[in-house]
């Protein structure tokens, strides 16, 4: 007999404005608890120091997480020059110092070196696995963690302001796997003045932006007031804005529910190939591949009876 899943079948995306000091795992746990959801996951880890956009997938939305993870990320971050830390941020211990501060023209002249495809060594205190163990666990235990450089892509990097001679605010747009802490560290080294991140705010992940982000305080207040929290969710397909959709007939919808490929007919049938999702009467049915006039499902959605999330006892 199959074990009954705990929680409610809640489906959709929540764009959380994560507060500083909280890990991404802790944030997901709090959201899952608030919504009483059976399943939850996030699309892109944020350091405890970092704030803002942490997309959290609930229920069937977890099947679309890879599409968000692959999307562009945007950050606004502040670098303190004159010191490098072992964590590359303000939470670590200072390991190198310099009294010479860089002038804005020198900083701006250096930025093209860190734009485009570059090689980057991730921070020692990161979630990357080394022989099965997390790098941050090894580093905390005093082990000499040697991480290999990896190729990352930085679309745009610009100096926004310098509040004082030792502090600079930047904005960056980058691809998957980029570490802003490593970017600050390497920029400081290139400028021969060292540096580390003292503030980091992620403003976009794929289709999700800070304008749509909600804090835990807002959600907890809504729950206390007895509001239906499902109203704060974005639909599952919100993660799929970069791929085409295909409307299907009732018969084809039944075939897709069984995991069977279907033929795409009619004058409006797409002629392209590649990733797509199928929908029927406004509800997403499956993720799959378009090829030679057919749609082959790779992930089928099963929403079952959608829960109404409301009147949760916060803090229990």
N, C-alpha and C positions, 0 to 999 in steps of 0.2 A: 504494500500500500504506500503510495507516494506521500512524503511528508508535506504537510500544509505549510506554505510560506508565511512567515511572520510579517505583519504590516498590511498596508493597503496597496492595491494596484494603481499607484499614482504615476502618470506618464507626462513628461515634458522637460523643458529646460528652465533652470533658474540661473539668472546672472547675479551672482553674489558680489557685493562690495565687501571683500574680505578685510577685516581689521588687522592691524599690525599685532604681532605677538602670537598669532594663531597659525598652526600648521594647516596645510590644505586638507590633510586627513581629518583633523579635528573639525574643520569647517564643514566637510561633507557629513560627518557624523551628526553635527548639530542640525543641519538641514534635513537629513534623513529622519531624525527624531521629531522635528517640528511637523513634517508632513506625514509622519508615520508610514513612510514609504517602504516597500518591500526591497527595493534595490536602488542604489545610488552610486555615482562615480563622478570624477571631475575630468576636465579636459585641459590638462597642463598645470603642473605643480607651481605654486607660488611659495617663495621663501617665507618663513615666519615674519621677517622684517617687512616684506612687501604687502601692499594693499591693493584694493579694487578688484578688477574683473577676474573672477574665478567662476567659469561656467560649470554648473553642476547638473548632471543628467540624472533624471529619475525614471525608473521603470524601463520601458521600451526605448526611451531616448538614449540609453547607454549603448545601443547598437549603432548610434551615429557619432559616437565620441571620436573615432579616427578622423572623420571629416573636419572636425573642429580643431583637433590637435595639429593637423597639417596646415591650418590657416595662418595668415599673417598675424604677428603680435606687435603691439605698439606699447612703448613704455615712456614714462617721464621719470627721470632719476637724477639724484643729486650726488655729486662726487666731492669728497673732501681731499684736497691735495696736501702733500707733506707727510703722509704716513700710509704704509701698507700694512694690512692685518692678515692673520693666518686664515681668516674666513672670507676675506675680500669685502667685508662689510663692517658696520659699526659694532657688531656683536662679538667680534674677535679680539685677539690680543695683537698689539702693534709689534711688527717684526722688522720694519725698516722705516727710517724717517729721513726727511730732507727739509732744509730751511728755505730753499729757493722755490718760489711759486711761479707758475706759468702765466704769461700774459695772454689775453684773449686772441690776438693774432696768431700766436704760436699754437694755441689749442686748435683753432679753426684750420690752420695749415696742416695739422696732423690728422684731421678727421677722414680725408679721402683714403688714408692707409687702412682705415677700419671700415670701409664701405665696400659692398660687393661680396664676393666669396672670399672668405679669409679662413685661416686656421686658428683654432682657439683651444687652449688647454682648460678644461673645466676646473672649477674650484675644488680644492681638496675636500672641503666640506660640501659635498653634493650627494645626490641620491644615486649616482652612477654605481653600478655593481663592479666589484673587483674580486674575481674568483668566488663569486656567490655572496659576497658581503657588501653592504653599502659603504661607499667611500667615507661618509661622515662618521660612521661607526668606527671604522679603522682609525681615522684621524683623531677622534676623541680618545681612543685607547693609546694614543701616542705613536702609532705606526707611521712609517714614512710612506705615504701614499703617492705613487707615481702614476698619473693619468696620462693617457696618450692624447695628442692633439687631434682635433676633429674639424672637418670642414663645416662651416656655418655660413649663412647668407644674411647680410645686413643691407636692406634696401635703402635705408636713409638714416643718417646720423647728423644731428645738428646741435650746436651750442645755443641755448635759449637765453640764458642770463648768467651773470656772475654777481651774486649778492655781496661778496667780498673777495679779496685776493686769493683766498684758499678754497673757495667754494664755487662750484659750477653746476648749473642745471642743464641737462641734455634731454632731447627727445630722440627716440629711435624706433624704426620699423624693421622688423627682422623675421626670419623664418624659424622653423622648428629647431630646438636644440641649442639655441643661443643663450649664453649665460651673461646677463648684464653685469654681474659682479666681476666676471672675468674680463669683460670689456673695459670696465673702470680700472681694474688692475693693470691691464696691458697698456691702456692709454697713459696711465701714470708713469709706467716704466719707459714708454716711448718718449715722454716729455722730460724724463730724468728727474721727476719730482715725487714719484710714487702717488698712490691714491686708493681710495676705497669708497664704497657706496654707503651713504648715510640715510638715504630715503629712496624708495622705489615704488612707483605706482604703475600698474599695468592698465592701460586704457582701452585695449581692444584685444580680443582673441577671435580670429575668424570673423563671423558675422555679428559677434556680441561686443557691444561697446559700453563704456562707463555711463553713458546717458540712461541705459536700461538697468544699471546695477542697483540692487537693493541691499541694504544692510540687515544684519541679523536683528538689530533693534526694531526696525520697521516690521519685520516678519513676526517677531515675538509679540509686539504690540497688537498686530492684526489678529494673531491667534488668541490673545487674551480678550480681545473685543468680540471674539466669536465669528470673525470673518472666515469665509471659505478661502483657504490659502491657494487652492488651485487657480484662482483668478490671477495670481501673481506669476504663473508659469507661462512660458512661451511654448508653442507646439513643438512636437518632435521634429517636424520637418524644417524648423527654423535653422537647424544646423546644416541644411542642404541647399543653401541659397546659390551655391556655385555650380550645381549640377541640374540638368533638365528633369522635368517631371512628365509623366505619361499618364493620361486618363484612360481607364479601361472599362470594359463592359461588365455587367454582373457575372456573366459566364467566365470571363477572363479573371475576374476577381476571385472566383471560387478556385480556379486553377492555381493562381498564385498562392492562395492560402494553403494549398497542398504542396507548394514548392515546385510547381511545374512551370516550364517556360511557356510563353504565349507569343503569338504572332501579332505584330502591330499593324492594324489595318486603317484604311480611310485616308482621305486627302490631307488630313492634318497630322498623319503619322510622321514622327521624326525620322530624318534621313541620316542623322549622325550616329556615331558609335561611341562606346565608353560608358562610364558610370551614369546612372539615372535612378529615379525612384518612381514607383507606380502608385497611383491613388484612385480611389473610387468614392464619389459623393463627398469629397472634401477630406477624406481620411487616408493617410498614408498606409499602403499595404505591404510594400516590399522594397528593399534596395536591390539593385542588380546591374546587369550589363546589357546595353543595346548593341546588337550586332546582326547585320544582314536582315533587317526587318523583324527581328524577334527580341524579346526581353527575357533574359534568364535571371531569375531571382537568386540572390546570394544570401540575403538575410530577410526573413519573413517576420512581420510584426504581429503580435498577438496581444491585443489590448484587453480582451476579456471585458469584465464589467468595471468601468472606470470609477474610481472612488471619488467621493466628494470630501475634500479635506477641510475640516472645520472644527472649531471648539476644542483644540488640543490644549491640554494642560501643560503650559510652559514651565520648565524648571523641575519637572518631576523626574 
